[in-house]
Amino acid sequence: MGLFKPDLFRSLGLGFALGTVLLVGSLWAQSEDGITGKVIPKAEAAPLPDRTR
């Protein structure tokens, strides 16, 4: 009789996968510009160096 049975690992794996899907789905449903708008910032050009000297 082992301490951890395969059913425990299967249940933990399924629970983790289902929780991840629900979390990502809820974040995606609440955002206006999708999930990438919250993770990846919008690109901005770097300012030009001051060459007036």
SULZI-V836374 format. One record per backbone hydrogen bond with DSSP energy under -1.0 kcal/mol. CO is the residue of the C=O (numbers start at 1). NH is the residue of the N-H. E is the energy in kcal/mol with one decimal. If there is no record, write none. Layout:
CO|NH|E, CO|NH|E
//
This chain:
5|8|-1.1, 5|9|-1.2, 6|10|-2.3, 7|11|-2.4, 8|12|-2.5, 9|13|-2.4, 10|14|-2.5, 11|15|-2.4, 12|16|-2.5, 13|17|-2.4, 14|18|-2.6, 15|19|-2.5, 16|20|-2.2, 17|21|-2.2, 18|22|-2.4, 19|23|-2.4, 20|24|-2.6, 21|25|-2.3, 22|26|-2.2, 23|27|-2.1, 24|28|-2.4, 25|29|-2.1, 26|30|-1.4, 27|31|-1.1, 35|39|-1.2, 36|40|-2.6
//
